[in-house]
Amino acid sequence: MFVAFEGIDGSGKTSLSNRVAERLRRAGREVVHARDGGVLGSAVARRIRDLARDASLVELTPRTELLLNLAREAQQLDEIVRPALAAGAICVADRSLHSIAAIALGGRRQFQPPPGERCGAARHRHREEPRCASTRGSRAQARREAVRRAARRSARRSSGW
């Protein structure tokens, strides 16, 4: 059984998933927590996460950020979740591949298919509390704003302003 807790940032997914995993263990169940204590179980996934969250990479496009996040979750699935399930354990996680796609495609609108091209993934509705949503993507937003400012400066220089 794979149990993934979904929700907006700061909603308590990690706390709840840790408590559920601990209760299941106390009940005698074999449990693997894919993100025990909020730390990704896969070293490779942790490195991908660090790359995707590196604020110095202002050139990182929204599509690339999405694909890195999907790669991180795919690594977690292949390295942690699937082996745990194959061994008969209950696997618990806070957030999963599906929420990454839902946030990017529906909530943050990180990835928009080119005009005339359809995206095969279903669009999910993602609604956030305003106080939490204001902090979401602040690094990515800062990165995009820095790129916009640089582009405006470059345009002004080339136009003689």
C-alpha positions in Angstrom: 0.0 0.0 0.0 1.3 3.5 -0.9 -0.1 6.4 1.1 0.8 9.9 -0.1 -0.3 13.0 1.8 -1.0 15.9 -0.5 -1.6 19.6 0.3 -0.2 23.1 0.0 3.2 24.1 1.5 3.0 24.4 5.3 -0.3 22.4 5.6 1.3 19.7 7.8 1.9 16.9 5.3 5.3 15.9 6.8 4.1 16.0 10.4 1.0 14.0 9.5 2.9 11.4 7.4 5.5 11.0 10.2 2.8 10.4 12.8 0.9 7.9 10.6 4.1 6.0 9.8 5.0 5.8 13.5 1.5 4.6 14.4 1.7 1.9 11.8 5.1 0.8 13.1 3.8 0.6 16.6 0.9 -1.5 15.3 3.5 -4.0 14.0 3.4 -3.0 10.3 6.5 -2.8 8.2 6.6 0.8 7.0 9.0 2.7 4.7 8.7 6.5 4.8 9.8 7.8 1.4 10.5 11.3 3.0 11.2 10.4 6.6 11.3 13.7 8.6 10.9 15.6 5.4 14.2 14.3 4.0 14.0 12.5 0.7 15.0 8.8 1.0 17.0 8.8 -2.2 20.4 10.6 -2.3 20.0 11.1 -6.1 16.5 12.7 -5.5 18.0 15.0 -2.9 20.7 16.2 -5.3 18.0 16.8 -8.0 16.0 18.8 -5.5 19.0 20.9 -4.6 19.5 21.7 -8.3 15.9 22.6 -8.9 15.8 24.9 -5.8 19.2 26.6 -6.5 18.3 30.4 -6.6 21.5 31.2 -8.4 20.2 29.4 -11.5 18.2 32.3 -12.9 18.2 30.8 -16.3 16.2 27.7 -15.1 12.9 27.9 -17.1 9.6 26.8 -15.6 9.5 23.8 -17.9 13.0 22.7 -16.8 12.0 23.2 -13.2 8.9 21.0 -13.7 11.0 18.3 -15.4 13.6 18.3 -12.6 10.8 18.0 -10.0 9.3 15.1 -12.0 12.7 13.4 -12.3 13.2 13.8 -8.5 9.8 12.1 -7.8 10.5 9.4 -10.5 13.8 8.6 -8.7 12.0 8.3 -5.4 9.4 6.0 -6.9 12.0 3.7 -8.5 14.5 3.7 -5.6 12.3 3.9 -2.5 8.6 3.3 -3.2 8.6 0.4 -5.6 11.1 -1.7 -3.7 9.2 -1.1 -0.4 5.9 -2.2 -2.1 7.6 -5.2 -3.7 8.8 -6.3 -0.2 5.2 -6.0 1.1 5.8 -2.9 3.2 3.5 0.1 3.5 5.1 3.1 1.9 4.2 6.5 3.3 5.1 9.8 1.6 4.3 13.5 1.9 3.6 14.6 -1.7 4.0 12.5 -4.8 4.5 12.6 -8.5 0.8 13.4 -9.0 0.9 16.6 -6.9 4.0 17.9 -8.6 2.2 17.6 -12.0 -1.0 19.1 -10.6 0.8 22.1 -9.1 2.8 22.8 -12.2 0.0 22.2 -14.7 -3.0 23.6 -12.8 -1.8 25.7 -9.9 1.4 27.4 -10.8 0.9 27.2 -14.5 4.6 26.5 -14.8 4.3 24.6 -18.0 2.0 25.6 -20.9 2.1 23.5 -24.0 3.0 25.5 -27.2 -0.1 26.9 -29.0 -2.0 24.2 -30.9 -0.3 21.4 -28.9 -2.3 19.4 -26.4 -0.8 18.2 -23.1 -1.5 14.5 -22.4 -1.7 15.0 -18.6 -5.0 15.8 -17.0 -5.4 19.3 -15.7 -6.1 19.2 -11.9 -7.6 22.1 -10.0 -5.3 23.3 -7.3 -6.5 25.9 -4.9 -4.4 27.5 -2.2 -5.0 29.6 0.9 -3.9 33.2 0.0 -1.5 33.4 2.9 0.2 30.2 1.9 0.1 30.8 -1.8 1.9 34.1 -1.4 5.1 32.2 -0.3 4.8 29.5 -3.0 7.4 29.7 -5.7 9.1 32.8 -4.2 12.5 31.7 -5.5 11.2 30.8 -8.9 9.3 34.1 -9.0 12.5 36.0 -8.0 14.5 34.2 -10.6 11.9 35.1 -13.3 11.8 38.7 -12.2 15.6 38.9 -12.3 15.6 37.6 -15.9 12.9 40.1 -16.9 14.9 43.0 -15.4 18.0 41.9 -17.3 16.0 41.6 -20.5 14.6 45.1 -20.0 18.1 46.5 -19.3 19.4 44.8 -22.4 16.5 46.1 -24.5 17.0 49.7 -23.3 20.8 49.5 -24.1 20.2 48.2 -27.6 17.5 50.8 -28.3 19.7 53.7 -27.1 17.9 54.6 -23.9 
